[in-house]
């Protein structure tokens, strides 16, 4: 893995909640990837990294919901193959 590079980028308040400028150490390859994506999309590195962090959080929450659902399904004896039918029956009020 490449040596970490110090990454810092200033952020302007664009009508969002108050933001803070932070310093972040990233390996050179990730900095280059952020720069490449930012250039391709006409965005700043900050915007690219902010979106990546948001998506990471969303993915973790989704996986948590999936684990919760799988656990509940096991408790009541519902198998994956029967989930769609169970949802349809619930929606019909059975």
PATORMAR-243419 format. One line per 8 residues: their letters; for each residue x, y, z of N, C-alpha, C. Coordinates in steps of 0.05 Angstrom, whole numbers, padded with zeros to 5 digits. Example, Ala and Ser with C-alpha at 12.3 -4.5 7.8 and 13.67 -1.06 7.14 Angstrom:
# residues 2
as) 00264:-00114:00156:00246:-00090:00156:00264:-00066:00156 ~ 00257:-00045:00142:00273:-00021:00143:00258:00001:00157
# end
This chain:
# residues 94
xxxxxxxx) 00017:-00024:00000:00000:00000:00000:00018:00025:00000 ~ 00009:00045:-00014:00025:00070:-00016:00025:00084:00011 ~ 00045:00101:00015:00047:00117:00039:00023:00137:00040 ~ 00013:00141:00065:-00010:00160:00067:-00001:00188:00060 ~ -00018:00203:00047:-00014:00231:00041:-00032:00247:00059 ~ -00023:00270:00067:-00041:00288:00082:-00060:00300:00063 ~ -00085:00299:00068:-00106:00310:00051:-00121:00331:00066 ~ -00123:00354:00055:-00138:00376:00068:-00150:00393:00045
xxxxxxxx) -00175:00399:00048:-00189:00415:00028:-00208:00433:00043 ~ -00208:00459:00036:-00226:00477:00050:-00254:00473:00039 ~ -00274:00479:00055:-00302:00475:00048:-00317:00502:00052 ~ -00332:00510:00032:-00348:00533:00035:-00376:00525:00045 ~ -00389:00543:00059:-00416:00538:00068:-00434:00544:00044 ~ -00447:00524:00034:-00464:00526:00010:-00494:00523:00018 ~ -00501:00535:00040:-00529:00533:00048:-00535:00507:00064 ~ -00514:00491:00068:-00517:00466:00083:-00513:00472:00113
xxxxxxxx) -00516:00452:00129:-00509:00455:00157:-00480:00464:00159 ~ -00474:00476:00182:-00446:00486:00185:-00427:00463:00181 ~ -00406:00469:00166:-00385:00449:00160:-00360:00457:00175 ~ -00343:00437:00179:-00316:00441:00191:-00295:00431:00172 ~ -00273:00444:00172:-00250:00435:00156:-00235:00415:00173 ~ -00229:00392:00162:-00214:00371:00177:-00191:00362:00159 ~ -00171:00351:00173:-00148:00340:00159:-00152:00310:00159 ~ -00145:00297:00137:-00149:00269:00134:-00125:00256:00120
xxxxxxxx) -00115:00235:00132:-00092:00221:00119:-00103:00199:00102 ~ -00095:00199:00077:-00103:00178:00058:-00079:00168:00043 ~ -00080:00143:00035:-00058:00132:00018:-00059:00147:-00009 ~ -00037:00150:-00021:-00034:00165:-00047:-00053:00154:-00068 ~ -00057:00128:-00069:-00075:00117:-00090:-00104:00127:-00086 ~ -00113:00130:-00061:-00140:00139:-00056:-00142:00169:-00062 ~ -00122:00184:-00056:-00122:00213:-00064:-00124:00216:-00094 ~ -00108:00200:-00108:-00108:00201:-00137:-00136:00193:-00148
xxxxxxxx) -00148:00173:-00136:-00174:00164:-00144:-00195:00186:-00140 ~ -00194:00199:-00116:-00212:00221:-00111:-00208:00244:-00130 ~ -00183:00250:-00137:-00177:00271:-00156:-00188:00264:-00184 ~ -00184:00239:-00192:-00193:00230:-00218:-00224:00231:-00220 ~ -00237:00221:-00199:-00267:00222:-00199:-00277:00251:-00199 ~ -00264:00268:-00183:-00273:00296:-00181:-00270:00309:-00208 ~ -00248:00304:-00222:-00244:00316:-00248:-00264:00306:-00268 ~ -00269:00280:-00268:-00288:00268:-00287:-00316:00279:-00283
xxxxxxxx) -00324:00284:-00258:-00351:00293:-00252:-00354:00323:-00248 ~ -00332:00338:-00251:-00333:00366:-00248:-00341:00375:-00219 ~ -00330:00360:-00200:-00336:00365:-00172:-00310:00369:-00157 ~ -00312:00376:-00132:-00287:00379:-00115:-00281:00352:-00103 ~ -00257:00348:-00094:-00250:00324:-00079:-00267:00322:-00054 ~ -00272:00345:-00041:-00288:00345:-00017:-00316:00333:-00023 ~ -00328:00341:-00045:-00355:00331:-00052:-00354:00301:-00057 ~ -00333:00292:-00071:-00331:00263:-00076:-00327:00247:-00051
xxxxxxxx) -00310:00257:-00033:-00305:00243:-00008:-00329:00244:00011 ~ -00343:00267:00011:-00367:00270:00027:-00389:00250:00018 ~ -00392:00247:-00008:-00412:00228:-00019:-00404:00200:-00012 ~ -00378:00194:-00014:-00368:00167:-00007:-00375:00160:00022 ~ -00370:00179:00040:-00376:00174:00068:-00406:00171:00073 ~ -00422:00187:00060:-00451:00184:00063:-00460:00156:00053 ~ -00450:00148:00030:-00458:00122:00019:-00449:00099:00037 ~ -00425:00102:00049:-00415:00082:00067:-00435:00079:00091
xxxxxxxx) -00443:00102:00102:-00462:00101:00124:-00488:00089:00116 ~ -00498:00096:00092:-00524:00084:00083:-00521:00054:00079 ~ -00499:00046:00068:-00494:00017:00064:-00494:00002:00091 ~ -00480:00013:00110:-00479:00000:00137:-00507:-00001:00149 ~ -00523:00020:00147:-00550:00019:00158:-00567:-00002:00143 ~ -00564:-00003:00117:-00579:-00023:00101:-00571:-00052:00110 ~ -00545:-00056:00113:-00536:-00083:00121:-00548:-00089:00149 ~ -00549:-00070:00166:-00561:-00074:00193:-00590:-00081:00191
xxxxxxxx) -00604:-00068:00174:-00633:-00075:00170:-00636:-00103:00158 ~ -00618:-00110:00140:-00619:-00137:00129:-00614:-00158:00150 ~ -00594:-00153:00168:-00589:-00172:00190:-00613:-00174:00208 ~ -00625:-00151:00214:-00648:-00150:00232:-00671:-00166:00219 ~ -00676:-00161:00193:-00698:-00175:00179:-00693:-00205:00178 ~ -00668:-00213:00173:-00661:-00242:00172:-00665:-00255:00199 ~ -00658:-00241:00220:-00662:-00252:00247:-00691:-00255:00254 ~ -00707:-00234:00247:-00736:-00236:00252:-00749:-00258:00236
xxxxxxxx) -00740:-00261:00211:-00751:-00282:00193:-00745:-00310:00205 ~ -00720:-00313:00215:-00713:-00339:00228:-00731:-00344:00252 ~ -00736:-00324:00268:-00753:-00327:00292:-00781:-00337:00285 ~ -00792:-00327:00263:-00820:-00334:00257:-00821:-00356:00236 ~ -00798:-00366:00227:-00797:-00388:00208:-00802:-00382:00179 ~ -00797:-00357:00172:-00801:-00349:00144:-00774:-00353:00129 ~ -00775:-00367:00107:-00751:-00371:00091:-00750:-00350:00068 ~ -00726:-00345:00057:-00723:-00325:00037:-00742:-00329:00013
xxxxxxxx) -00746:-00354:00006:-00763:-00360:-00017:-00792:-00352:-00012 ~ -00800:-00349:00014:-00828:-00343:00021:-00832:-00313:00027 ~ -00811:-00297:00027:-00813:-00269:00035:-00833:-00254:00018 ~ -00830:-00256:-00008:-00848:-00240:-00026:-00877:-00247:-00020 ~ -00883:-00272:-00018:-00911:-00281:-00012:-00920:-00270:00015 ~ -00903:-00271:00035:-00910:-00261:00062:-00915:-00231:00061 ~ -00899:-00216:00046:-00904:-00187:00043:-00930:-00181:00029 ~ -00936:-00196:00008:-00961:-00192:-00007:-00985:-00198:00011
xxxxxx) -00983:-00219:00027:-01005:-00226:00045:-01008:-00205:00066 ~ -00987:-00194:00077:-00988:-00173:00097:-01001:-00148:00085 ~ -00994:-00141:00061:-01005:-00118:00048:-01035:-00121:00042 ~ -01044:-00145:00037:-01072:-00150:00032:-01088:-00151:00058 ~ -01074:-00151:00081:-01087:-00151:00107:-01094:-00178:00118 ~ -01081:-00199:00109:-01087:-00226:00119:-01075:-00230:00146
# end
